Amino acid sequence: MTTTAHQAAPLIPRQDLFGNPTKAGGQISPDGEWLSWLAPKDGVLNVWLAPSSDPAAAKAITSSDNRPIRQYFWAPDSKSVLYVQDKGGDENFLLYGIDVASGDERTLTDFEKTRAMVMGTSQTIKDKILVGLNNRDARFHDAYLLDLNSGELTLVQQNDAYAGFLADDNLKLRMAVRPNTSGGMDFFPITDGTIAETPSDSTGLEDSLTTQPAGFTTDGKTMYWIDSRGRNTAALIAQNVATGEKTIVAENDKADIGGAMSDPKTGEVEAYSFTYLKTEWTAIDPEIKASLEWLDERLEGEFSVQSRTEDDSKWIIGNDPLTSPTKTFIYDRNAETLTEIYTSRPELIGAPLQPMQGLELTSRDGLTLPSYLTLPPGSDSDGNGIPDKAVPMVLLVHGGPWARDGYGFNSYHQWLANRGYAVMSVNFRGSTGFGKDFISAADLEWGKKMHDDLIDAVNWAIGKGITSKDKVAIMGGSYGGYATLAGLTFTPDTFACGVDIVGPSNLETLLATIPPYWEPMIAQFHERMGNPNTPEGLAMLKERSPLYSAGNIVKPLLIGQGANDPRVNQDESDQIVAAMKEKGIPVTYVLYPDEGHGFAKPENNIAFNAVTENFLATCLGGRSEPIGGTVASSTAEIVEGAQYVKGLEDELSD
């Protein structure tokens, strides 16, 4: 038996790809005095702080001992670091602050069953921010002014109807946003604390995901919009607040404007980006243009500006070399120096990481589907993007569905390619970033044309000789989990197996159990998915729900679920597992009692991936690292079907 090139490549340990990074999330304080990042403390990601002049003198300033801290940011006055944290994946995020001088930590929004959100920050009022709290009514976030140093909360606006508010640099509310019955949004000006009775702007369903206000300049005279009204792709628009006149700042025919760099002091947009297959930046300001070009000449692959000082003299740069681990630098614009702070995963240096290809596929009805493909190491000897011979393939489906796949280092692509699989990610209709027509093409098409796009991509890969008809798995989380269940029920002969992570099986119960703070958006869900309050809508939701077609499943299925998931309740997985058991259909079900919508704890994620790669090896014949003690080291409960995964029963019996 001959050994193929990808079989000869070193097996990248799961720990190296999915364990804690050495460091991540680098930022610089607004005054430039401090560097911060996330790094493990006693095995759990915490916030670390170091003088910008001496990164080696870092120390942990938080002490989470259970759940990793994944989001943090600097207070505008540089006196404190703020972070958000939930409990067990329930997504009730509270806001915490650490005083830099004293090291004291406190809960700034100390409420039960509350989801705090930042509504506004200021360049001129540096010791306060606006926060939203839904502790009074779980459906709506009231606006409060939070004094970051005293911790005092002052009610600014009680909210009984609105999805959100927009504030200016004075931390004054200037606009309220409310869903309308068409599935769009109405925008109401706020003057001296009074919300207008009639909206100044509105959208219908088609513009609801591609039009929103994007903030004010510091002087409050210009309001920016990301706006698709009267066009397909969303443009960046500047509106003169006094006259109402709107000016196009940036636009692109293929993709929505997706990012912007604004002057830290004035708030004026200096550069913008759009992402079609890759992200492309265009600078408006000549000094920003010179800096971006200087960086582009010196960095391999992709880079982004992660953080900037208030005087804009220093930037934190994230660099993705694509086939080596990501790095973070401090860029001194005045001195023109670029100094590496850290490599996120130094253990991946020298690992056989593979390039990602950007593709434009075509659906059966003529839509262009921007997609990405990664091949196993050594499988493409002539570099033409097609393996020398067909290899097994994993179709990796993104969640949302109103989200997108992108270009760059992807731990799942690298992991699965290293195990011997081609990995394909498809921006199916409904994915965001490609204009409103592409999103609207998915309305009422869950399990139908959205699924057809995935099947068309698989057929393209088979036709190109990338894979073979009997060697394709489907895998994904959230909507990607739904797509997996749809694949195994609606097209039961297309896939060799499926991996569903926190995916809904019953669209009727999914819509009935959404978190209360999503309730203002329910009209849009009904218009885009189906309305359970009408007979025809309810019938369609049932037809598109894999649960009711569970008897069609003939291929192996692995399910992962968090018990505390507020978006896709545990019952979504329990229902389909019960239906399969009733019909005598094999299924493997892994439940995590301390997780929510996805697996935040590295030990839980690694355990599920250990089960997944051995499940895929059982179905497709790829390589796998033994499960080892990963399941025992996690909180995983194997509810059903350990016998269907290579090595899992043995691990459980040890």
C-alpha positions as CSV (number, residue, x, y, z in Angstrom):
1,M,0.0,0.0,0.0
2,T,1.5,3.3,-1.0
3,T,1.5,6.3,1.3
4,T,0.1,9.5,-0.2
5,A,1.7,12.9,0.5
6,H,-0.9,14.1,2.9
7,Q,-0.6,10.8,4.9
8,A,3.1,11.4,5.2
9,A,2.6,15.0,6.4
10,P,3.0,15.4,10.2
11,L,-0.3,15.1,12.1
12,I,-1.0,18.5,13.7
13,P,-2.1,18.0,17.3
14,R,-5.6,19.2,18.0
15,Q,-4.2,21.0,21.0
16,D,-2.1,23.2,18.8
17,L,-5.1,24.3,16.7
18,F,-7.9,24.5,19.3
19,G,-6.1,24.8,22.7
20,N,-5.6,28.2,24.3
21,P,-3.5,30.6,22.2
22,T,-0.2,31.7,23.8
23,K,-1.6,35.3,23.4
24,A,-4.4,36.8,21.4
25,G,-6.5,40.0,21.1
26,G,-3.7,42.5,21.4
27,Q,-4.7,46.2,22.1
28,I,-3.0,49.4,23.1
29,S,-4.5,51.8,25.6
30,P,-5.8,55.1,24.2
31,D,-2.9,57.0,25.9
32,G,-0.3,54.6,24.5
33,E,1.0,53.7,28.0
34,W,-0.2,50.1,28.1
35,L,-0.4,46.9,26.0
36,S,-3.0,44.3,26.7
37,W,-3.9,40.9,25.4
38,L,-5.6,37.6,26.3
39,A,-3.5,34.8,27.5
40,P,-4.0,31.7,29.8
41,K,-3.7,32.0,33.5
42,D,-4.0,28.6,35.2
43,G,-5.3,27.3,31.9
44,V,-8.1,29.9,31.4
45,L,-7.9,32.9,29.1
46,N,-7.6,36.1,31.1
47,V,-6.7,39.7,30.4
48,W,-3.0,40.6,30.8
49,L,-1.4,44.0,31.0
50,A,2.1,45.3,30.3
51,P,3.8,48.7,29.9
52,S,4.1,49.5,26.2
53,S,7.8,50.1,26.8
54,D,8.3,46.6,28.4
55,P,5.9,43.9,27.0
56,A,7.9,41.3,29.0
57,A,6.7,42.7,32.3
58,A,3.1,41.5,31.6
59,K,0.9,40.4,34.5
60,A,-2.7,39.0,34.5
61,I,-5.2,41.6,35.8
62,T,-8.3,39.3,35.7
63,S,-8.7,36.0,37.5
64,S,-11.4,34.0,35.6
65,D,-10.9,30.4,36.7
66,N,-13.6,28.7,34.7
67,R,-14.8,30.3,31.6
68,P,-12.4,32.0,29.2
69,I,-12.7,35.8,28.7
70,R,-13.1,36.4,25.0
71,Q,-14.1,40.1,24.7
72,Y,-12.5,43.0,26.4
73,F,-11.8,46.7,25.6
74,W,-10.1,49.8,27.1
75,A,-12.0,52.6,28.8
76,P,-11.6,55.8,26.8
77,D,-9.7,57.4,29.7
78,S,-7.2,54.5,29.8
79,K,-7.8,54.1,33.6
80,S,-9.6,50.8,33.4
81,V,-10.0,47.7,31.2
82,L,-13.5,46.4,30.6
83,Y,-14.7,42.9,29.7
84,V,-17.9,41.0,29.3
85,Q,-18.6,37.5,30.5
86,D,-21.6,35.2,30.7
87,K,-22.3,32.1,32.8
88,G,-22.1,28.7,31.2
89,G,-22.9,30.0,27.8
90,D,-26.3,31.6,28.7
91,E,-25.3,34.8,26.8
92,N,-26.4,37.0,29.7
93,F,-23.2,39.0,29.4
94,L,-22.4,41.3,32.3
95,L,-19.8,44.1,32.2
96,Y,-16.8,44.1,34.4
97,G,-14.0,46.6,35.0
98,I,-10.5,46.5,36.4
99,D,-8.8,49.6,37.7
100,V,-5.4,49.7,36.1
101,A,-3.7,51.6,39.0
102,S,-5.1,49.5,41.9
103,G,-5.9,46.3,40.2
104,D,-9.3,46.2,41.8
105,E,-12.0,44.4,39.8
106,R,-15.8,45.0,40.1
107,T,-19.0,44.0,38.4
108,L,-20.3,47.2,36.7
109,T,-23.7,45.8,35.8
110,D,-24.4,43.5,38.8
111,F,-27.8,42.1,37.8
112,E,-29.3,38.6,37.4
113,K,-30.6,37.3,34.1
114,T,-29.5,40.5,32.3
115,R,-27.6,41.0,29.1
116,A,-25.6,44.2,29.1
117,M,-24.5,45.9,25.9
118,V,-22.4,48.9,25.2
119,M,-24.5,51.6,23.4
120,G,-22.0,54.4,23.1
121,T,-18.5,55.6,23.9
122,S,-16.9,59.1,23.6
123,Q,-13.6,60.7,22.7
124,T,-14.4,63.8,24.8
125,I,-16.2,62.3,27.8
126,K,-13.7,59.6,28.7
127,D,-14.8,58.5,32.1
128,K,-18.3,57.4,31.1
129,I,-20.0,55.2,28.5
130,L,-23.6,54.4,27.6
131,V,-24.8,50.8,28.3
132,G,-28.0,49.0,27.6
133,L,-29.6,46.8,30.3
134,N,-32.6,44.5,29.9
135,N,-33.1,43.9,33.6
136,R,-36.4,45.6,33.7
137,D,-37.9,44.0,30.6
138,A,-36.0,41.1,29.0
139,R,-37.2,42.2,25.6
140,F,-35.8,45.7,25.6
141,H,-32.6,47.4,26.6
142,D,-32.9,50.6,28.6
143,A,-30.1,53.1,28.1
144,Y,-28.0,54.1,31.1
145,L,-25.0,56.4,31.6
146,L,-22.3,54.5,33.4
147,D,-19.6,56.3,35.3
148,L,-16.6,54.0,34.9
149,N,-14.8,55.2,38.0
150,S,-17.6,55.4,40.5
151,G,-19.7,52.7,39.0
152,E,-22.8,54.9,39.2
153,L,-25.6,54.1,36.7
154,T,-28.0,56.8,35.6
155,L,-31.1,56.1,33.5
156,V,-31.1,58.0,30.3
157,Q,-33.9,56.4,28.3
158,Q,-36.5,53.8,29.3
159,N,-37.1,51.6,26.3
160,D,-40.5,50.0,25.7
161,A,-40.4,49.5,21.9
162,Y,-37.0,50.0,20.3
163,A,-34.4,47.5,19.0
164,G,-31.6,50.0,19.8
165,F,-30.3,53.6,20.0
166,L,-27.6,55.6,18.4
167,A,-25.6,58.1,20.5
168,D,-23.2,60.9,19.6
169,D,-19.8,61.8,21.1
170,N,-21.5,63.7,23.9
171,L,-23.2,60.4,24.9
172,K,-26.5,61.9,23.9
173,L,-29.1,59.7,22.2
174,R,-29.7,60.9,18.7
175,M,-31.7,58.1,17.1
176,A,-34.0,55.3,18.1
177,V,-34.4,52.2,15.9
178,R,-37.7,50.2,15.8
179,P,-38.7,47.3,13.7
180,N,-41.7,47.8,11.5
181,T,-44.4,45.3,10.4
182,S,-42.8,44.8,6.9
183,G,-39.7,43.3,8.4
184,G,-37.7,46.5,8.0
185,M,-36.6,49.3,10.4
186,D,-37.9,52.7,11.2
187,F,-35.3,55.4,12.4
188,F,-36.6,58.1,14.8
189,P,-34.6,61.2,15.6
190,I,-34.1,62.1,19.2
191,T,-34.0,65.7,20.2
192,D,-33.2,66.7,23.8
193,G,-34.2,63.3,25.0
194,T,-37.5,63.3,23.1
195,I,-38.1,60.6,20.5
196,A,-39.8,61.8,17.4
197,E,-43.3,60.4,16.7
198,T,-42.6,59.8,13.1
199,P,-39.5,58.2,11.5
200,S,-37.1,60.3,9.4
201,D,-35.9,57.2,7.6
202,S,-37.3,53.7,7.0
203,T,-36.3,50.4,5.4
204,G,-38.4,47.5,4.2
205,L,-37.4,43.9,4.5
206,E,-35.0,43.9,1.5
207,D,-32.8,46.6,3.1
208,S,-33.2,45.5,6.7
209,L,-29.8,43.7,6.9
210,T,-27.9,46.1,4.8
211,T,-28.9,49.6,6.0
212,Q,-28.1,51.0,9.4
213,P,-26.7,54.2,10.9
214,A,-22.9,53.9,11.5
215,G,-22.2,56.7,13.9
216,F,-21.5,60.4,14.1
217,T,-18.4,62.5,13.7
218,T,-17.1,63.9,17.1
219,D,-18.7,67.3,16.4
220,G,-22.0,65.7,15.7
221,K,-22.4,67.4,12.4
222,T,-22.1,64.4,10.1
223,M,-23.9,61.0,10.6
224,Y,-22.6,58.0,8.6
225,W,-24.8,55.3,7.2
226,I,-24.2,51.9,5.7
227,D,-27.0,52.1,3.2
228,S,-28.4,49.9,0.4
229,R,-31.5,51.9,-0.3
230,G,-31.9,52.5,-4.0
231,R,-29.0,50.2,-4.8
232,N,-27.9,46.6,-4.4
233,T,-24.6,46.7,-2.4
234,A,-24.4,48.8,0.7
235,A,-22.5,52.1,0.3
236,L,-20.9,54.3,3.0
237,I,-22.9,57.5,3.1
238,A,-22.2,60.7,4.9
239,Q,-25.3,62.8,5.9
240,N,-25.1,66.4,6.8
241,V,-27.2,66.5,10.0
242,A,-28.3,70.1,9.5
243,T,-29.4,69.9,5.9
244,G,-30.1,66.2,5.5
245,E,-27.9,66.1,2.4
246,K,-26.3,62.7,1.8
247,T,-23.0,62.1,0.0
248,I,-21.6,58.7,-1.1
249,V,-18.2,58.2,0.6
250,A,-17.5,54.7,-0.7
251,E,-19.2,52.0,-2.8
252,N,-18.3,48.7,-4.6
253,D,-20.4,46.8,-7.1
254,K,-19.5,43.4,-5.8
255,A,-19.6,43.7,-2.1
256,D,-21.0,45.9,0.7
257,I,-18.8,48.4,2.4
258,G,-17.9,46.4,5.5
259,G,-15.3,48.3,7.5
260,A,-14.0,51.7,8.2
261,M,-11.1,53.5,10.0
262,S,-12.0,56.8,11.5
263,D,-9.9,59.5,13.0
264,P,-9.6,58.8,16.7
265,K,-10.3,62.5,17.5
266,T,-12.6,63.8,14.8
267,G,-14.5,60.6,14.0
268,E,-14.1,61.3,10.3
269,V,-13.7,58.2,8.0
270,E,-10.2,57.9,6.8
271,A,-10.3,54.5,5.1
272,Y,-12.9,51.9,4.2
273,S,-12.9,48.2,3.2
274,F,-15.1,45.7,1.4
275,T,-14.7,42.0,1.4
276,Y,-15.6,40.0,-1.7
277,L,-13.3,37.0,-1.8
278,K,-10.6,38.9,0.2
279,T,-10.7,42.1,2.2
280,E,-9.5,45.2,0.3
281,W,-8.8,48.6,2.0
282,T,-9.0,52.0,0.3
283,A,-7.6,55.0,2.2
284,I,-9.2,58.5,1.8
285,D,-6.7,60.2,4.0
286,P,-3.2,60.5,2.4
287,E,-1.3,59.8,5.7
288,I,-3.4,56.7,6.4
289,K,-2.8,55.6,2.8
290,A,1.0,56.0,3.3
291,S,0.9,53.9,6.5
292,L,-1.2,51.1,5.0
293,E,1.1,51.0,2.0
294,W,4.2,50.9,4.3
295,L,2.7,48.0,6.2
296,D,1.7,46.1,3.0
297,E,5.3,46.2,1.8
298,R,6.6,44.6,5.0
299,L,3.9,42.1,6.0
300,E,3.2,38.8,4.2
301,G,-0.4,37.8,3.7
302,E,-3.3,39.8,5.2
303,F,-3.1,42.4,8.0
304,S,-5.5,44.5,10.0
305,V,-5.4,47.5,12.4
306,Q,-6.7,46.1,15.7
307,S,-6.2,49.1,18.0
308,R,-4.9,52.8,17.8
309,T,-3.8,55.3,20.3
310,E,-5.7,58.6,20.7
311,D,-2.9,60.6,19.1
312,D,-2.8,57.9,16.3
313,S,1.0,57.5,16.6
314,K,0.9,53.8,17.4
315,W,-1.2,51.0,16.0
316,I,-1.6,47.4,17.0
317,I,-1.4,45.3,13.8
318,G,-2.7,41.8,13.4
319,N,-0.9,39.8,10.7
320,D,-2.2,36.6,9.1
321,P,0.6,35.1,6.9
322,L,-2.0,32.5,5.8
323,T,0.3,29.4,6.0
324,S,2.0,30.2,9.3
325,P,0.5,31.3,12.7
326,T,-0.8,34.8,13.1
327,K,1.4,37.5,14.6
328,T,0.7,40.8,16.4
329,F,3.0,43.9,16.0
330,I,3.2,47.4,17.4
331,Y,3.6,49.9,14.6
332,D,5.2,53.2,15.6
333,R,4.1,55.5,12.7
334,N,6.4,58.4,13.6
335,A,9.5,56.2,14.0
336,E,8.5,53.9,11.2
337,T,9.2,50.7,13.2
338,L,7.3,47.5,13.3
339,T,8.0,45.4,16.4
340,E,6.6,41.9,16.9
341,I,4.8,41.5,20.3
342,Y,3.8,37.9,20.0
343,T,2.9,34.9,17.8
344,S,-0.5,33.6,18.8
345,R,0.3,29.9,18.3
346,P,4.1,29.4,18.1
347,E,3.6,25.7,18.2
348,L,2.3,25.9,14.6
349,I,5.5,27.3,13.3
350,G,6.7,24.8,10.7
351,A,3.4,22.8,10.7
352,P,2.1,21.8,7.2
353,L,-0.5,24.6,7.0
354,Q,-2.2,24.8,3.7
355,P,-3.2,27.7,1.5
356,M,-6.8,28.6,1.1
357,Q,-8.2,29.2,-2.4
358,G,-11.0,31.7,-3.2
359,L,-13.5,30.4,-5.8
360,E,-16.5,31.7,-7.6
361,L,-19.0,28.9,-8.1
362,T,-22.3,29.2,-9.9
363,S,-25.6,28.0,-8.6
364,R,-28.1,26.2,-10.8
365,D,-30.1,29.4,-11.2
366,G,-27.1,31.6,-12.0
367,L,-26.1,33.1,-8.7
368,T,-22.3,33.5,-8.1
369,L,-21.3,31.8,-4.8
370,P,-18.1,33.1,-3.4
371,S,-16.4,30.1,-1.8
372,Y,-13.2,28.8,-0.3
373,L,-11.3,25.5,-0.7
374,T,-8.4,24.1,1.2
375,L,-6.7,20.9,0.0
376,P,-4.7,18.3,2.0
377,P,-1.0,18.8,2.2
378,G,0.9,17.4,-0.8
379,S,-2.3,16.4,-2.7
380,D,-1.9,19.1,-5.4
381,S,1.6,18.5,-6.9
382,D,1.2,20.9,-9.8
383,G,-0.5,23.7,-7.8
384,N,-3.5,24.0,-10.0
385,G,-6.1,23.9,-7.2
386,I,-7.2,20.4,-8.0
387,P,-5.8,17.3,-6.1
388,D,-3.8,14.8,-8.2
389,K,-6.6,12.3,-7.4
390,A,-9.9,12.7,-5.7
391,V,-9.9,13.0,-1.9
392,P,-12.7,12.8,0.7
393,M,-14.3,16.2,1.3
394,V,-15.9,18.0,4.2
395,L,-18.5,20.7,3.3
396,L,-18.2,23.2,6.2
397,V,-21.3,25.3,6.4
398,H,-21.3,28.7,8.2
399,G,-23.9,29.7,10.8
400,G,-26.2,32.7,10.8
401,P,-27.4,32.2,8.1
402,W,-27.0,36.0,7.9
403,A,-23.2,35.8,8.2
404,R,-20.4,34.8,5.8
405,D,-17.2,32.8,5.3
406,G,-14.0,34.7,4.7
407,Y,-10.5,34.3,3.6
408,G,-7.5,33.6,5.8
409,F,-6.2,31.3,8.5
410,N,-9.1,29.0,9.5
411,S,-8.3,26.4,12.2
412,Y,-11.1,24.1,11.0
413,H,-9.9,24.2,7.4
414,Q,-6.3,23.5,8.5
415,W,-7.4,20.7,10.9
416,L,-9.5,18.8,8.4
417,A,-7.1,19.3,5.5
418,N,-4.4,17.9,7.7
419,R,-6.5,14.8,8.3
420,G,-6.7,14.2,4.6
421,Y,-9.9,16.0,3.5
422,A,-10.6,18.8,1.0
423,V,-12.5,21.4,2.9
424,M,-15.1,23.6,1.2
425,S,-16.9,26.6,2.6
426,V,-19.7,28.2,0.5
427,N,-21.3,31.6,0.8
428,F,-24.7,30.3,-0.1
429,R,-27.6,32.7,-0.8
430,G,-28.5,34.6,2.4
431,S,-24.9,35.1,3.3
432,T,-24.1,38.7,4.1
433,G,-21.6,41.1,2.5
434,F,-22.6,40.6,-1.2
435,G,-25.5,43.0,-1.5
436,K,-29.2,42.8,-0.5
437,D,-30.2,40.9,-3.6
438,F,-28.1,38.0,-2.5
439,I,-29.6,38.0,0.9
440,S,-33.2,38.3,-0.4
441,A,-32.7,35.4,-2.7
442,A,-32.8,33.3,0.5
443,D,-36.1,34.5,1.8
444,L,-38.4,31.6,2.6
445,E,-35.7,29.2,1.1
446,W,-34.4,27.4,4.2
447,G,-34.0,23.8,3.2
448,K,-34.7,24.7,-0.5
449,K,-32.6,27.0,-2.7
450,M,-30.2,27.7,0.2
451,H,-29.6,24.0,0.4
452,D,-29.5,23.7,-3.4
453,D,-26.5,26.1,-3.4
454,L,-24.6,23.6,-1.1
455,I,-25.5,20.7,-3.3
456,D,-24.4,22.6,-6.4
457,A,-21.0,23.3,-4.8
458,V,-20.6,19.6,-4.0
459,N,-21.5,18.6,-7.5
460,W,-19.0,21.1,-8.8
461,A,-16.3,19.6,-6.6
462,I,-17.2,16.1,-7.8
463,G,-17.2,17.2,-11.4
464,K,-13.7,18.8,-11.0
465,G,-12.3,15.6,-9.5
466,I,-11.7,17.2,-6.1
467,T,-13.7,14.5,-4.4
468,S,-15.9,11.5,-5.2
469,K,-19.6,11.1,-4.9
470,D,-19.5,8.7,-1.9
471,K,-16.9,10.6,0.1
472,V,-18.5,13.9,1.1
473,A,-19.4,14.9,4.7
474,I,-21.4,17.9,5.7
475,M,-20.6,19.7,8.9
476,G,-21.5,23.0,10.6
477,G,-22.8,25.0,13.6
478,S,-26.0,26.8,14.2
479,Y,-27.5,27.3,10.7
480,G,-24.7,25.1,9.5
481,G,-26.0,22.4,11.9
482,Y,-29.5,22.9,10.4
483,A,-27.9,22.5,6.9
484,T,-26.3,19.3,8.1
485,L,-29.7,17.9,9.3
486,A,-31.3,19.1,6.1
487,G,-28.6,17.4,4.0
488,L,-29.1,14.1,5.7
489,T,-33.0,14.3,5.6
490,F,-33.8,16.1,2.4
491,T,-30.9,14.8,0.3
492,P,-30.2,11.5,2.1
493,D,-27.9,10.0,-0.5
494,T,-25.7,13.1,-1.1
495,F,-23.5,12.9,2.0
496,A,-21.6,10.0,3.6
497,C,-22.2,11.5,7.1
498,G,-23.0,14.7,8.9
499,V,-21.8,16.6,12.0
500,D,-24.4,19.0,13.5
501,I,-23.3,21.4,16.1
502,V,-26.1,23.3,18.0
503,G,-28.3,23.1,14.9
504,P,-32.1,23.6,15.0
505,S,-34.1,20.5,13.9
506,N,-37.6,22.1,14.2
507,L,-38.1,25.6,12.8
508,E,-41.4,26.0,14.6
509,T,-39.9,25.4,18.0
510,L,-36.8,27.4,17.1
511,L,-38.9,30.5,16.5
512,A,-41.0,29.9,19.6
513,T,-38.0,29.8,21.9
514,I,-35.8,32.7,20.6
515,P,-34.2,34.8,23.4
516,P,-36.5,37.6,24.6
517,Y,-34.2,40.3,23.5
518,W,-34.5,39.1,19.9
519,E,-38.3,39.6,20.0
520,P,-38.2,43.0,18.3
521,M,-36.7,41.2,15.3
522,I,-39.4,38.6,15.1
523,A,-41.2,40.2,12.1
524,Q,-38.0,39.9,10.0
525,F,-37.6,36.2,11.1
526,H,-41.1,35.5,10.0
527,E,-40.7,37.2,6.6
528,R,-37.4,35.5,5.9
529,M,-38.0,32.0,7.4
530,G,-41.8,31.6,7.5
531,N,-44.6,32.8,9.7
532,P,-45.9,30.2,12.2
533,N,-49.0,32.4,12.8
534,T,-50.4,31.7,9.4
535,P,-51.5,28.2,8.2
536,E,-49.4,28.3,5.1
537,G,-46.4,29.6,7.0
538,L,-46.7,27.0,9.7
539,A,-47.0,24.3,7.1
540,M,-43.9,25.5,5.3
541,L,-41.9,25.6,8.6
542,K,-42.8,22.0,9.3
543,E,-42.0,21.0,5.8
544,R,-38.5,22.6,6.1
545,S,-37.9,21.1,9.5
546,P,-35.5,18.1,9.4
547,L,-37.3,16.7,12.5
548,Y,-40.3,15.7,10.4
549,S,-38.1,13.9,7.9
550,A,-35.9,12.2,10.4
551,G,-37.0,8.8,9.1
552,N,-35.2,9.6,5.8
553,I,-31.8,9.5,7.5
554,V,-29.6,6.6,6.3
555,K,-26.1,8.0,6.9
556,P,-24.2,8.4,10.2
557,L,-24.9,11.5,12.2
558,L,-23.0,13.2,15.1
559,I,-24.7,15.9,17.2
560,G,-23.0,18.3,19.6
561,Q,-25.1,20.5,21.9
562,G,-24.7,23.0,24.8
563,A,-27.3,22.5,27.5
564,N,-27.5,26.3,28.2
565,D,-27.9,27.4,24.5
566,P,-30.3,30.4,24.5
567,R,-30.6,30.5,20.7
568,V,-30.9,26.9,19.8
569,N,-32.3,25.2,22.8
570,Q,-31.2,21.7,23.8
571,D,-34.7,20.5,22.8
572,E,-33.7,21.0,19.2
573,S,-31.1,18.2,19.4
574,D,-33.2,16.1,21.9
575,Q,-36.1,16.1,19.5
576,I,-34.3,14.7,16.5
577,V,-32.3,12.2,18.6
578,A,-35.5,10.9,20.0
579,A,-37.1,10.6,16.6
580,M,-34.1,8.7,15.3
581,K,-34.1,6.4,18.2
582,E,-37.8,5.7,17.8
583,K,-37.1,4.7,14.2
584,G,-34.0,2.6,15.1
585,I,-31.6,5.0,13.2
586,P,-28.1,5.2,14.7
587,V,-27.0,8.6,16.0
588,T,-24.2,9.8,18.3
589,Y,-25.1,12.6,20.7
590,V,-22.7,14.6,22.8
591,L,-24.1,17.1,25.4
592,Y,-22.2,19.7,27.3
593,P,-23.9,20.9,30.6
594,D,-21.8,24.0,30.9
595,E,-21.9,25.3,27.3
596,G,-24.2,27.4,25.2
597,H,-24.3,28.2,21.5
598,G,-21.0,26.6,20.7
599,F,-18.2,25.4,22.9
600,A,-16.2,28.2,24.6
601,K,-14.0,26.1,26.8
602,P,-11.0,24.8,24.9
603,E,-11.1,21.4,26.7
604,N,-14.8,21.0,25.6
605,N,-14.1,22.1,22.0
606,I,-11.1,19.8,21.8
607,A,-13.1,16.9,23.1
608,F,-15.8,17.4,20.6
609,N,-13.3,17.7,17.8
610,A,-11.6,14.5,19.0
611,V,-14.9,12.7,18.6
612,T,-15.6,14.5,15.3
613,E,-12.3,13.5,13.6
614,N,-12.7,9.9,14.7
615,F,-16.3,9.9,13.5
616,L,-15.2,11.3,10.1
617,A,-12.4,8.7,10.0
618,T,-15.0,6.0,10.6
619,C,-17.1,7.3,7.7
620,L,-14.6,8.7,5.2
621,G,-11.3,6.9,6.1
622,G,-9.3,10.0,6.8
623,R,-6.5,10.3,9.4
624,S,-7.3,10.9,13.1
625,E,-5.4,11.6,16.3
626,P,-6.7,9.1,19.0
627,I,-9.4,10.5,21.3
628,G,-7.1,9.9,24.2
629,G,-8.2,11.4,27.4
630,T,-9.9,14.4,25.8
631,V,-13.5,13.4,26.6
632,A,-12.7,12.5,30.2
633,S,-11.0,15.9,30.6
634,S,-14.1,17.7,29.4
635,T,-17.6,17.9,30.7
636,A,-18.9,16.0,27.7
637,E,-21.8,13.6,28.2
638,I,-22.1,10.9,25.6
639,V,-25.9,10.6,25.6
640,E,-26.2,8.2,22.6
641,G,-24.1,6.2,20.1
642,A,-20.6,5.9,21.5
643,Q,-20.3,2.7,19.5
644,Y,-20.5,4.5,16.2
645,V,-17.2,6.4,16.7
646,K,-13.8,4.8,16.4
647,G,-12.3,4.4,19.8
648,L,-15.0,6.2,21.8
649,E,-16.4,3.2,23.6
650,D,-12.9,2.2,24.7
651,E,-12.2,5.7,26.1
652,L,-15.5,5.7,28.1
653,S,-14.8,2.2,29.5
654,D,-11.3,3.2,30.8
